[in-house]
């Protein structure tokens, strides 16, 4: 007998490789949708970190959660003391917040200064130390009525931020009554089908249910609203009703039907959450991405700078740049368009601009575009000085670890009441100084006083009265935000000594006494706080440290301006009234929905567009629409 050879072993390697390739082809798109990988062309001008804070309700204030604008919780929860506690601290917690990369917003062509708005300058009283007035909380479009809907709205804002506010305002009313009825029938039929298929003598009903389910699935795969449905849909609905009625008349195990309905419910909820997550990702992509036309505009300005002839030194306003007696405004910006509107609105509201100087601090990438823009445009008699911040710090202050330009940092703060969780919950965008702000006194050593303007601010009144303020021994004149106190940030402030009753403050329009700044060694104190709160090797930790450092650096050096100085919230709050916006001295578009983006709030963009000038040559070439 011949010995039979053993069967050859099948090679499993190729099959495993094919399975691995299939798995990766499915995983990569899903990971992209869930924002697991960094986007290539996305840059962010205002990365927001999120803080969840219960507000003071007369007793202890609960926990705090720091989140990024994406989905994962980054921080740790900790108990925060009542704001009436003694000066104290707590163990520090690490906050690895990962904001998306920055975005450079483009430039608009040569500004022709708009005629001065017909508004009389209104001097604004300044807050005194003992003044009990507080900034009223911004109006959040809260349309929910019951506790369950409030909790859902709060959970949505905690996870997705301002996308929830945007989605409420842009919710489309869909005519899909028949589509919803088809879905309901499909859910019920699916829940009964497994139980009916097991019954003997019900083969005809089983086939009928299966056929109706397949037909409903086919119709729903091609229809979103009632207008998409075929003309014979009513016949299908009646046929399915009859099949469901026959299925309900059969004796089946109710537990199986209940279990199947719950399974379908959970699948539907997961699907709805997935679509919301996908929509929120696309929304964040829109608010963090520079429009293509603006990018084109920025590149065209840069090219034109190197092609154009240098400016005649005799025509240069450089002799005004370091005169201490002049009125100096400082703007940190990577967006020519935004910086131009800030300057244009300021000079349009000012009576005398001969001694007004604007210093625009920008990064190396946008420096030449900014330089060309402001060299070929004039803003009445004022002078504009464009400074490459990164090169200045690198050449003159190499010992500073943070040499990149950081724009004002914004933190999304969700505040709720422990006693009445269904009421008084609101979301705020708190903007504070970035690390770059603390080197301004070193850059402008010859100046004594400056006003710092964020590049998302529109000035509507003459700011001349701010130069006559006597701030005493204070350094920073700012609008206080007493909806948030240092006592509520105990887990962020660590063991550092602080006054829990001290209010937070907002950037936007800030009067800075540089002499007092140097006298109180604010920059040196900042460097010490940076060693404690920040990590220069980790940009996420560095940027997250901006909030505690800014609040602690000025907690005893803050001069409170009147709350009418700046109206904040135009970048996220849909509830601001028109008369309030028109009567405010300045408007601050803090939040995600900046006015130069298509996702900006339409009702507020008109105040920004009023000071936006056109350059037909560049704007037509790049198809830029204001």
C-alpha positions in Angstrom: 0.0 0.0 0.0 1.1 3.5 -0.8 1.4 5.8 2.1 -0.9 8.8 1.6 0.8 12.1 2.1 -0.6 14.4 4.8 -2.7 17.3 3.4 -0.6 20.4 2.8 -1.1 23.2 5.4 -2.8 26.2 4.0 -0.9 29.4 4.2 -2.7 31.9 6.5 -0.3 34.8 6.0 -1.9 36.2 2.8 -5.3 35.9 4.3 -4.4 37.8 7.4 -2.7 40.5 5.4 -5.8 40.9 3.3 -8.0 41.1 6.4 -5.6 43.7 8.0 -5.9 45.9 4.8 -9.6 45.7 4.8 -9.7 46.6 8.5 -7.4 49.6 8.0 -9.5 50.8 5.0 -12.5 50.9 7.3 -10.8 52.3 10.3 -9.0 55.3 8.7 -12.2 57.1 7.3 -14.0 56.5 10.6 -11.0 57.9 12.6 -10.9 60.9 10.3 -14.6 61.6 10.9 -14.1 61.4 14.6 -11.2 63.9 14.4 -8.6 61.4 15.6 -6.0 62.5 13.1 -4.9 66.1 12.6 -6.3 67.9 9.6 -3.8 69.1 7.1 -5.2 72.4 6.0 -6.9 73.4 9.2 -5.5 76.2 11.3 -7.0 77.8 14.3 -6.8 81.4 15.3 -8.8 81.0 18.5 -8.4 77.6 20.0 -10.8 77.3 22.9 -10.4 75.2 26.0 -13.5 74.4 28.0 -14.1 74.7 31.8 -17.3 73.4 33.4 -18.0 75.4 36.6 -21.0 75.3 38.9 -21.8 78.9 39.9 -22.0 80.1 43.5 -25.4 79.2 44.9 -24.9 80.1 48.5 -23.2 76.9 49.5 -20.3 74.9 48.2 -19.4 75.1 44.5 -19.0 71.7 42.9 -16.5 70.3 40.5 -14.6 71.6 37.4 -13.9 69.8 34.2 -11.5 71.1 31.6 -12.3 70.0 28.0 -10.9 70.6 24.6 -13.2 71.7 21.8 -13.2 68.2 20.5 -14.7 65.2 22.3 -12.3 63.8 24.9 -12.2 65.1 28.5 -8.7 66.3 29.1 -8.7 67.6 32.6 -9.6 66.2 36.0 -12.6 66.9 38.3 -12.0 68.5 41.6 -13.9 70.2 44.3 -13.9 74.0 44.3 -14.6 75.9 47.5 -17.2 78.6 48.0 -16.1 82.0 47.0 -16.4 83.1 50.6 -13.5 80.8 51.7 -10.3 82.1 53.1 -7.4 82.7 50.8 -6.2 79.2 49.9 -5.1 76.8 47.3 -5.3 73.2 46.4 -3.1 70.5 44.8 -2.4 71.2 41.2 -3.8 69.1 38.4 -2.3 68.7 35.0 -4.4 70.0 32.1 -3.2 68.6 28.8 -5.4 70.7 26.6 -4.7 70.2 22.9 -6.0 73.1 20.9 -5.9 72.8 17.1 -3.1 74.6 15.3 -3.5 78.3 14.6 -4.9 79.9 11.5 -3.8 83.0 9.7 -6.8 84.9 8.4 -6.2 86.9 5.2 -6.0 90.4 4.2 -8.4 92.7 2.5 -7.3 95.3 0.0 -6.5 98.9 0.5 -8.7 100.4 3.2 -10.3 103.7 2.4 -11.3 105.1 5.7 -15.0 105.2 6.1 -16.6 108.5 7.0 -16.9 109.0 10.7 -20.1 107.5 12.1 -22.6 110.1 13.2 -22.4 109.3 16.9 -21.3 111.7 19.5 -18.5 110.5 21.8 -19.9 109.5 25.1 -17.5 109.6 28.1 -17.8 106.4 30.1 -17.6 106.4 33.9 -15.0 104.0 35.4 -15.7 101.4 38.0 -14.5 102.3 41.4 -13.2 99.6 43.7 -16.2 99.6 46.0 -18.7 99.5 43.1 -21.1 96.6 43.5 -22.3 96.5 39.9 -21.6 93.3 38.0 -21.6 92.3 34.4 -24.9 90.8 33.6 -24.5 87.3 32.1 -24.8 87.1 28.3 -28.1 86.0 27.0 -28.1 82.4 25.8 -30.8 81.3 23.4 -32.3 78.8 25.8 -35.6 77.6 24.3 -36.0 74.5 26.4 -38.6 74.3 29.1 -38.5 71.1 31.1 -35.6 69.6 33.1 -34.9 66.8 30.7 -34.4 69.1 27.7 -32.3 71.4 29.9 -30.0 68.5 30.8 -29.8 67.5 27.1 -28.9 71.1 26.1 -26.2 71.3 28.9 -24.7 67.9 27.8 -24.7 69.0 24.2 -22.9 72.3 25.0 -20.4 70.5 27.3 -19.5 68.0 24.5 -19.9 70.1 21.3 -19.7 73.7 22.6 -21.1 76.5 20.5 -22.1 74.1 17.7 -25.2 73.4 19.8 -26.2 77.1 19.8 -25.5 77.3 16.1 -27.5 74.2 15.3 -30.5 75.6 17.2 -30.5 78.8 15.3 -30.0 77.1 11.9 -32.4 74.2 12.5 -34.4 73.5 9.4 -38.1 72.7 9.6 -38.5 69.5 7.5 -41.7 68.3 6.1 -41.2 64.6 6.8 -44.4 63.4 8.6 -44.7 60.4 6.2 -41.0 59.6 6.4 -41.3 59.5 10.2 -44.3 57.3 10.0 -42.5 54.9 7.7 -39.6 54.8 10.2 -42.0 54.0 13.1 -43.6 51.2 11.1 -40.2 49.8 10.2 -39.1 49.8 13.9 -42.2 48.0 15.0 -42.1 45.5 12.1 -38.4 44.7 12.9 -39.2 44.1 16.5 -42.0 41.6 15.7 -40.3 39.8 12.8 -37.9 37.6 14.8 -40.7 36.3 17.1 -43.1 35.7 14.2 -40.5 33.9 12.2 -40.2 31.3 15.0 -44.0 30.5 15.0 -45.2 27.5 13.1 -47.9 28.1 10.5 -47.0 31.7 10.1 -44.8 31.4 7.1 -47.0 33.6 4.9 -47.0 36.4 7.5 -43.3 36.0 7.9 -42.7 36.5 4.2 -45.2 39.4 4.1 -43.4 41.2 7.0 -40.0 40.6 5.4 -41.2 41.9 2.0 -42.7 45.0 3.6 -39.5 45.6 5.7 -37.3 45.4 2.6 -39.6 47.8 0.7 -39.6 50.3 3.5 -35.8 50.1 3.7 -35.5 50.7 0.0 -37.8 53.7 0.1 -36.2 55.3 3.1 -32.7 54.9 1.6 -33.8 57.3 -1.2 -36.0 59.7 0.8 -35.3 62.3 3.4 -38.5 64.4 3.2 -42.0 63.7 2.1 -41.4 65.3 -1.3 -38.9 62.5 -2.1 -41.4 59.7 -1.5 -43.1 57.9 -4.5 -46.7 58.6 -5.3 -47.8 55.1 -4.2 -46.4 55.4 -0.7 -49.8 55.5 1.0 -50.5 52.0 -0.3 -47.3 50.7 1.2 -48.2 52.4 4.6 -51.6 50.7 4.6 -50.1 47.3 3.7 -47.6 47.6 6.5 -50.3 48.6 9.0 -52.2 45.5 8.1 -49.1 43.3 8.5 -48.3 44.8 11.9 -51.9 44.4 13.1 -51.7 40.7 12.1 -48.4 40.3 13.9 -49.7 41.9 17.1 -52.7 39.5 17.1 -50.3 36.5 17.3 -49.2 35.1 20.7 -45.5 36.0 21.0 -43.1 36.5 23.9 -43.4 40.1 24.9 -39.9 40.1 26.4 -38.4 39.3 23.0 -40.3 42.1 21.4 -39.4 44.5 24.2 -35.7 43.5 24.0 -35.7 44.0 20.2 -37.4 47.5 20.5 -34.8 48.6 23.0 -32.0 47.3 20.8 -33.4 49.3 17.9 -33.8 52.4 20.1 -30.2 52.2 21.3 -29.0 51.8 17.7 -31.0 54.8 16.6 -29.6 56.9 19.5 -26.1 55.9 18.6 -26.7 56.8 15.0 -28.2 60.2 15.9 -25.2 60.9 18.2 -22.8 59.9 15.4 -24.4 62.3 13.0 -24.3 65.1 15.6 -20.7 64.4 16.2 -20.0 64.5 12.5 -21.9 67.7 12.1 -20.0 69.3 15.1 -16.7 68.2 13.5 -17.6 69.9 10.2 -18.8 73.0 12.1 -15.4 73.2 14.0 -13.7 72.6 10.7 -15.5 75.6 9.3 -14.7 78.0 12.2 -11.1 76.9 12.4 -10.3 77.0 8.7 -9.1 80.0 6.8 -11.3 80.5 3.7 -9.6 79.7 0.4 -10.3 83.2 -0.9 -8.6 84.8 2.1 -5.6 82.5 1.8 -5.3 83.7 -1.9 -5.5 87.3 -0.8 -2.8 86.8 1.8 -0.5 85.2 -0.8 -1.2 88.0 -3.4 -0.2 90.7 -0.9 3.0 88.9 0.0 3.9 88.5 -3.7 3.1 92.2 -4.3 5.3 93.3 -1.4 8.4 91.8 -3.0 7.5 93.1 -6.5 6.8 96.7 -5.4 9.4 99.4 -4.9 10.4 100.2 -1.3 8.7 103.1 0.4 10.5 106.5 0.4 12.1 107.0 3.8 10.9 110.6 3.8 7.3 109.4 3.6 7.7 106.9 6.4 5.9 107.7 9.7 8.6 105.9 11.6 9.4 109.1 13.6 6.1 108.7 15.4 6.6 105.1 16.5 8.5 105.8 19.7 7.2 109.1 20.9 5.9 108.5 24.4 3.4 111.4 24.3 1.5 109.9 21.4 -1.4 107.6 21.8 -0.2 104.1 21.1 -2.5 101.2 20.3 -1.2 97.6 20.2 -2.9 94.9 18.2 -1.8 91.2 18.1 -3.0 89.7 14.9 -2.3 87.2 12.1 -5.3 88.5 10.1 -4.8 91.6 7.9 -8.6 91.8 7.4 -9.3 91.8 11.1 -6.5 94.2 12.0 -7.6 96.6 9.3 -11.2 96.7 10.7 -9.9 97.4 14.2 -7.7 100.3 13.0 -10.4 101.7 10.7 -13.1 101.6 13.3 -10.8 103.3 15.9 -9.7 106.2 13.7 -13.3 106.6 12.3 -14.5 107.2 15.9 -11.6 109.4 16.9 -11.7 113.2 16.6 -8.0 113.8 16.4 -5.8 111.1 14.8 -2.6 113.1 14.2 -0.9 111.7 17.3 -2.4 108.2 17.0 0.0 105.3 16.4 -1.0 101.6 15.9 1.6 98.8 16.5 0.5 95.6 14.8 2.4 92.6 16.1 2.3 89.7 13.7 4.2 86.5 12.9 6.8 85.9 10.3 4.4 84.2 7.9 2.0 87.2 7.7 4.5 90.0 8.2 5.1 90.9 4.5 1.4 90.8 3.7 0.7 93.1 6.7 3.6 95.3 5.7 2.4 95.8 2.1 -1.3 96.2 3.2 -0.6 99.0 5.7 2.1 100.7 3.5 -0.3 101.2 0.6 -3.2 102.4 2.7 -3.7 105.3 5.0 -6.0 105.7 8.0 -6.5 109.4 8.3 -3.4 111.0 10.0 -2.6 107.9 12.1 0.6 105.9 11.7 0.7 102.1 11.5 3.8 100.2 12.6 4.0 96.5 11.6 6.4 94.4 13.7 7.6 90.9 13.2 7.0 89.7 16.8 8.8 86.4 16.4 11.9 87.9 14.8 12.0 90.7 17.5 11.8 88.2 20.4 14.4 85.9 18.7 16.9 88.6 18.1 16.5 90.8 21.2 15.3 88.4 23.9 16.6 84.9 23.1 16.3 83.9 26.8 12.5 83.9 26.5 11.3 80.4 25.9 8.0 81.4 24.2 9.1 83.1 20.9 6.0 82.3 18.9 3.2 84.8 18.5 0.1 83.7 20.5 -3.2 85.6 20.0 -5.5 86.2 23.0 -6.5 82.9 24.5 -10.2 82.1 24.8 -11.7 79.6 27.2 -15.2 78.2 27.0 -16.7 78.3 30.5 -19.9 76.5 31.3 -21.5 77.8 34.5 -24.4 76.2 36.3 -26.1 76.4 39.7 -26.1 73.4 42.0 -29.3 74.5 43.7 -31.2 75.1 40.5 -29.5 73.0 37.8 -32.3 73.6 35.3 -31.9 77.4 35.6 -29.2 79.9 35.3 -26.9 77.6 33.3 -24.9 79.5 30.7 -21.9 79.2 28.5 -19.3 82.1 28.4 -16.2 82.7 26.3 -13.6 84.2 28.5 -10.7 85.8 26.6 -7.5 86.6 28.4 -3.9 87.7 27.6 -1.7 85.1 25.9 1.9 84.6 26.6 2.9 87.1 24.0 1.2 90.0 25.8 3.6 89.8 28.7 6.6 90.8 26.5 4.9 94.0 25.2 6.8 96.3 27.8 10.1 94.7 26.7 9.3 95.5 23.0 8.1 99.1 23.6 10.7 100.2 26.2 10.3 103.9 25.3 6.5 104.0 25.8 4.7 104.7 29.0 1.1 103.8 28.3 -0.6 101.7 25.6 -4.1 100.4 24.8 -4.3 96.8 23.7 -7.0 95.9 21.3 -7.9 92.3 20.3 -8.3 91.9 16.5 -11.9 90.7 16.9 -13.0 94.1 18.3 -14.9 96.9 16.6 -14.7 100.4 18.2 -17.8 102.5 17.9 -16.9 105.5 20.1 -14.0 107.8 20.6 -11.5 106.1 23.1 -9.6 109.4 23.8 -11.0 109.5 27.3 -9.1 106.4 28.2 -5.8 108.2 28.0 -6.9 110.6 30.8 -7.6 107.8 33.3 -5.8 108.0 36.6 -5.3 104.3 37.4 -3.3 105.0 40.5 -1.0 102.1 41.3 -2.9 99.7 39.0 -1.4 98.2 35.8 -4.3 96.8 33.7 -7.5 98.7 33.0 -10.1 96.0 32.0 -13.7 95.1 32.2 -14.3 92.7 35.0 -16.2 89.5 34.6 -17.6 88.7 38.0 -19.6 85.7 36.7 -16.4 83.9 37.4 -14.3 84.3 40.5 -10.9 82.9 41.4 -12.5 80.8 44.1 -14.2 78.8 41.4 -10.9 78.0 39.8 -9.3 76.4 42.8 -8.2 73.3 41.0 -6.6 75.4 38.2 -4.8 77.8 40.5 -3.1 75.2 42.7 -1.3 76.3 45.9 -0.7 79.8 44.7 -2.0 82.4 47.1 -5.1 84.2 45.7 -8.2 86.0 46.7 -11.2 83.7 46.0 -13.5 86.8 45.9 -11.4 88.4 43.1 -13.3 88.6 39.7 -12.0 87.4 36.4 -11.5 90.0 33.7 -11.7 90.1 29.9 -9.3 91.1 27.2 -10.6 93.1 24.2 -9.9 96.7 25.2 -7.2 97.0 27.9 -5.5 100.1 29.2 -1.9 99.2 30.2 0.4 101.5 32.3 3.8 100.3 31.2 5.6 102.2 33.8 3.6 100.6 36.6 4.0 97.2 34.8 7.8 97.5 35.0 7.6 98.9 38.6 5.6 95.8 39.7 7.8 93.4 37.8 4.8 91.8 36.0 6.9 90.2 33.3 9.3 88.7 35.9 6.3 87.4 37.9 4.8 85.9 34.7 8.1 84.0 34.1 7.9 82.5 37.6 4.2 81.5 37.1 5.0 80.0 33.8 7.6 77.7 35.4 4.9 76.5 37.7 1.8 76.2 35.4 3.3 75.7 32.0 5.6 73.4 30.1 7.6 74.9 27.3 8.1 71.5 25.7 4.3 70.9 25.5 2.3 73.6 23.6 -0.9 72.2 24.9 0.1 72.7 28.5 1.7 76.0 27.7 -1.5 77.4 26.2 -3.8 76.0 28.9 -1.6 77.8 31.5 -2.6 81.2 30.0 -5.8 81.4 32.1 -4.3 80.9 35.6 -1.3 83.0 34.7 -3.3 85.9 33.4 -5.7 86.0 36.3 -3.0 85.7 39.0 -0.6 88.2 37.4 -3.2 91.0 37.6 -5.4 90.0 40.5 -4.3 93.0 42.7 -3.2 95.2 39.7 -6.6 95.4 37.9 -8.3 98.8 37.4 -12.0 98.0 36.6 -13.5 99.8 33.6 -17.2 100.3 33.3 -19.1 97.4 31.9 -20.4 99.6 29.1 -16.9 99.8 27.8 -17.1 96.5 25.8 -20.1 94.3 24.8 -18.8 90.8 24.6 -20.3 87.6 23.2 -20.9 88.6 19.5 -19.0 85.4 18.5 -21.4 83.0 20.2 -24.4 84.7 21.8 -27.5 84.9 19.5 -29.5 86.8 22.2 -27.8 90.3 22.1 -30.3 93.0 21.3 -29.6 95.6 18.6 -30.0 98.6 20.8 -27.4 97.2 23.2 -24.9 96.6 20.4 -25.4 100.1 18.9 -25.0 101.9 22.3 -21.8 100.0 23.3 -18.5 101.8 23.0 -16.9 98.7 21.5 -18.0 95.3 20.4 -16.1 92.1 21.1 -16.6 89.1 18.8 -15.2 86.6 21.3 -16.3 83.0 20.5 -16.0 80.7 17.6 -18.2 82.6 15.1 -15.9 85.4 14.0 -17.4 88.1 11.7 -15.0 87.4 8.9 -16.2 83.7 8.6 -19.3 82.5 6.8 -20.4 80.9 10.0 -20.4 84.3 11.8 -23.7 85.4 13.3 -25.4 87.3 10.4 -27.1 89.9 12.7 -23.8 91.1 14.1 -21.6 91.0 11.0 -23.1 94.3 9.8 -21.2 96.2 12.6 -18.0 94.7 11.5 -18.6 95.1 7.7 -19.3 98.8 8.3 -15.6 99.4 8.7 -14.5 96.9 6.0 -13.1 98.6 2.9 -12.7 97.1 -0.5 -9.8 96.8 -2.9 -11.3 95.8 -6.2 -8.0 94.5 -7.6 -7.1 92.0 -4.9 -10.7 91.1 -3.9 -11.8 90.4 -7.4 -8.8 88.3 -8.2 -9.3 86.1 -5.2 -13.1 86.2 -5.2 -13.3 87.6 -1.7 -16.8 88.6 -0.7 -17.1 90.8 2.4 
